[in-house]
């Protein structure tokens, strides 16, 4: 009897050529490009007029994203929620400051002092050993409570000005990173940095006058992080 061939069981998929290692490594490019921060055509055009380099455009896109985030944070519901959170912290921090002050400087019969001694004994075996750390904590809580209160006050007065200031600081760092001269120009003929800062604000739906952008850039200082976020 003739022997049946097993070749008929082969499917078209089995005839496909194996994928090379080079092809496999080339696939994630689309995924990597998806992570790039998007930038509007108008903003990109202004950026490339200053420096036609992809890295520079990416940094400008990062600045625009930061501007939108900061502006949104200081407007509407997000700002109200942030203020409420800071008030909550300030309330509890102030209460803990008062408690620690009573525990440290109150009378020996004060309930706060007795409670602190019990905590110190539980943590370190002696309340005396707990005092150095609690003293540092007391100092931090006092300063943090004051900072929270001041931040709430500044947020009431802030808004677009805060976002503009942060963007100006980032733009100055970006220009320094790319070895570009940051010239603000004149009121009639704004410099490149001024035009770019106005374009960044426009990307977020804000209209910033060149004079305001110029003032923000003059007052800006190089932040700790180089270039855009």
HELIX and SHEET records of a PDB file:
HELIX    1   1 UNK A    6  UNK A    9  5                                   4    
HELIX    2   2 UNK A   12  UNK A   15  5                                   4    
HELIX    3   3 UNK A   21  UNK A   27  1                                   7    
HELIX    4   4 UNK A   29  UNK A   34  1                                   6    
HELIX    5   5 UNK A   41  UNK A   50  1                                  10    
HELIX    6   6 UNK A   54  UNK A   73  1                                  20    
HELIX    7   7 UNK A   76  UNK A  105  1                                  30    
HELIX    8   8 UNK A  111  UNK A  124  1                                  14    
HELIX    9   9 UNK A  127  UNK A  157  1                                  31    
HELIX   10  10 UNK A  160  UNK A  177  1                                  18    
HELIX   11  11 UNK A  192  UNK A  203  1                                  12    
HELIX   12  12 UNK A  210  UNK A  219  1                                  10    
END                                                                             
